[in-house]
Amino acid sequence: MLSSDKNVDALAHLLDVIAHYLGLRVEYTKLTIIAKSVKLISAAILAFVMLLLTAGILLCLSVGAAYWIATTFGIIQASLTLAGIYLIAMIIVYLGRKVFFERPIVRFLTKLLLEKN
């Protein structure tokens, strides 16, 4: 049966179709990886820019708060008070790092990498 020209042509056509399908799947996978990489990189850049802007805002607010507190206690006590407040905030952020950072990042990456298009 396989020796007839019709069967050989059908088998060759089937192999061509399968090869074309596999090539399309490879291209689709490449495009999916590129799209998800772009989303991930843009999210990282946005987070970095927001971090820089927040640091600038926090610096300006700290200087203003230090001068405001200094009118009552003096500049040294005002600086120490702000340092204590930042130390307490740092401890709170460290203790809550899983809730504040790890879980949202895992959710974001899971949603990004496992989403179906």
Rosetta blueprint (number, residue, H / E / L):
1 M L
2 L L
3 S L
4 S L
5 D H
6 K H
7 N H
8 V H
9 D H
10 A H
11 L H
12 A H
13 H H
14 L H
15 L H
16 D H
17 V H
18 I H
19 A H
20 H H
21 Y H
22 L H
23 G H
24 L H
25 R H
26 V H
27 E H
28 Y H
29 T H
30 K H
31 L H
32 T H
33 I H
34 I H
35 A H
36 K H
37 S H
38 V H
39 K H
40 L H
41 I H
42 S H
43 A H
44 A H
45 I H
46 L H
47 A H
48 F H
49 V H
50 M H
51 L H
52 L H
53 L H
54 T H
55 A H
56 G H
57 I H
58 L H
59 L H
60 C H
61 L H
62 S H
63 V H
64 G H
65 A H
66 A H
67 Y H
68 W H
69 I H
70 A H
71 T H
72 T H
73 F H
74 G L
75 I H
76 I H
77 Q H
78 A H
79 S H
80 L H
81 T H
82 L H
83 A H
84 G H
85 I H
86 Y H
87 L H
88 I H
89 A H
90 M H
91 I H
92 I H
93 V H
94 Y H
95 L H
96 G L
97 R H
98 K H
99 V H
100 F H
101 F H
102 E H
103 R H
104 P H
105 I H
106 V H
107 R H
108 F H
109 L H
110 T H
111 K H
112 L H
113 L H
114 L H
115 E L
116 K L
117 N L
